[in-house]
Amino acid sequence: MYLTAEKKNEIFKKHGKSEKDTGTPEGQIALFTYRINHLTEHLRSNRKDFNTQRSLVKLVGKRRNFLNYLIKTDITRYRAIIKELSLRK
């Protein structure tokens, strides 16, 4: 399995307030980014996997919703997470 509990805790510790605080938008965005990168690599070798392609599109939409929420509530946190994860709009 590509996403173990240890990896998930590491992502939340690095991008969230703590490894137990899984609800922060920064932690969720970082987790979605990790999953999106994994699915993108999978689709490069399995081009006809349409279920994974659909899952990827849904994850990108969820991440976009979290990013839109951060823009509305705190633009400095949005800019920090964009810079840290090297995302673009």
C-alpha positions in Angstrom: 0.0 0.0 0.0 1.4 3.4 -1.0 0.0 5.4 1.9 0.8 3.9 5.3 -0.2 5.3 8.7 3.4 6.4 9.3 3.5 8.3 6.0 0.2 10.0 6.8 1.3 11.0 10.3 4.5 12.4 8.7 2.5 14.5 6.3 0.2 15.9 9.0 3.2 16.6 11.3 5.0 18.5 8.6 2.1 20.5 7.2 -0.5 20.5 10.0 -0.2 21.7 13.6 0.6 18.2 14.9 0.3 14.6 13.6 -3.0 14.2 15.5 -4.5 17.3 14.0 -5.8 15.9 10.7 -8.5 18.5 10.1 -6.4 21.5 9.1 -6.8 22.6 5.5 -3.0 22.6 5.1 -2.7 19.0 6.2 -5.6 18.0 4.0 -4.1 19.8 1.0 -0.7 18.1 1.5 -2.4 14.7 1.8 -4.4 15.2 -1.3 -1.3 16.4 -3.1 0.6 13.3 -2.1 -2.3 11.1 -3.3 -2.6 13.1 -6.6 1.1 12.7 -7.3 0.8 8.9 -6.7 -2.2 8.5 -9.0 -0.5 10.6 -11.7 2.5 8.3 -11.7 0.1 5.3 -11.9 -1.7 6.7 -14.9 1.5 7.3 -16.8 2.0 3.6 -17.0 -1.7 2.6 -17.1 -3.3 4.9 -19.6 -6.6 3.1 -19.9 -7.3 2.9 -16.1 -10.4 5.1 -16.2 -11.5 4.5 -12.6 -8.2 5.9 -11.4 -8.5 8.8 -13.8 -12.0 9.6 -12.3 -10.6 9.3 -8.8 -7.8 11.7 -9.7 -10.2 14.3 -11.1 -12.3 14.1 -7.9 -9.2 14.5 -5.7 -8.1 17.6 -7.7 -11.5 19.1 -7.2 -11.4 18.4 -3.4 -8.0 20.0 -3.2 -9.2 23.0 -5.1 -12.1 23.4 -2.7 -9.7 23.5 0.3 -7.5 26.0 -1.5 -10.5 28.2 -2.3 -11.5 28.0 1.4 -8.0 29.1 2.4 -8.1 32.0 -0.1 -11.3 33.3 1.5 -10.3 32.9 5.1 -6.5 33.5 5.3 -4.5 34.5 2.2 -1.1 34.2 4.0 -1.7 30.6 4.9 -2.8 30.0 1.3 0.4 31.5 -0.1 2.5 29.6 2.4 1.0 26.2 1.4 1.2 27.0 -2.3 4.9 27.9 -2.0 5.7 24.9 0.3 4.0 22.3 -2.0 5.0 24.2 -5.2 1.4 24.2 -6.6 0.0 26.5 -9.2 -3.5 27.6 -9.9 
